[in-house]
């Protein structure tokens, strides 16, 4: 009939003791099944990793977490360094937005991903290429 053999069939929920009905075989609800699974699974602590800015150990809750948290554990020096990094990233983003065409000096336009464009159009790119080639030939 189901997943478990007839000998393992229960008449009460393994976790809470409620009577099973219908096709229920071990647990009375998905919530009981999930709670039983969580109880069986040992909770492991997240790994510890040193902060590259201050050197203090911190718990890594997410694989992309790189620095210690803004809390009492992180000293003011580490917090200031993290804020400096965020500020530098913001300045770099603004520089990419303000990129100018290497040929005509107009705004090159940045799509928001990757490196900023060097030229505003294919026409400027071709003109700059020809200008460089004539300089090399001379």
Secondary structure in CASP SS format (residue, H / E / C, confidence):
PFRMAT SS
TARGET T0000
AUTHOR 0000-0000-0000
METHOD secondary structure of the structure
MODEL  1
X C 1.00
X C 1.00
X C 1.00
X C 1.00
X C 1.00
X H 1.00
X H 1.00
X H 1.00
X C 1.00
X C 1.00
X C 1.00
X E 1.00
X C 1.00
X C 1.00
X C 1.00
X C 1.00
X C 1.00
X C 1.00
X E 1.00
X C 1.00
X C 1.00
X C 1.00
X C 1.00
X C 1.00
X C 1.00
X C 1.00
X C 1.00
X C 1.00
X C 1.00
X H 1.00
X H 1.00
X H 1.00
X H 1.00
X H 1.00
X H 1.00
X H 1.00
X H 1.00
X H 1.00
X H 1.00
X H 1.00
X C 1.00
X C 1.00
X C 1.00
X C 1.00
X C 1.00
X C 1.00
X C 1.00
X E 1.00
X E 1.00
X E 1.00
X C 1.00
X C 1.00
X C 1.00
X C 1.00
X C 1.00
X C 1.00
X E 1.00
X E 1.00
X E 1.00
X C 1.00
X C 1.00
X C 1.00
X C 1.00
X C 1.00
X C 1.00
X C 1.00
X C 1.00
X C 1.00
X C 1.00
X C 1.00
X C 1.00
X C 1.00
X C 1.00
X C 1.00
X C 1.00
X H 1.00
X H 1.00
X H 1.00
X H 1.00
X H 1.00
X H 1.00
X H 1.00
X H 1.00
X H 1.00
X H 1.00
X H 1.00
X H 1.00
X H 1.00
X H 1.00
X H 1.00
X H 1.00
X H 1.00
X H 1.00
X H 1.00
X H 1.00
X H 1.00
X H 1.00
X C 1.00
X C 1.00
X E 1.00
X C 1.00
X C 1.00
X C 1.00
X C 1.00
X C 1.00
X C 1.00
X E 1.00
X C 1.00
X C 1.00
X C 1.00
X C 1.00
X C 1.00
X C 1.00
X C 1.00
X C 1.00
X C 1.00
X C 1.00
X C 1.00
X C 1.00
X C 1.00
X C 1.00
X H 1.00
X H 1.00
X H 1.00
X H 1.00
X H 1.00
X H 1.00
X H 1.00
X H 1.00
X H 1.00
X H 1.00
X H 1.00
X H 1.00
X H 1.00
X H 1.00
X H 1.00
X H 1.00
X C 1.00
END
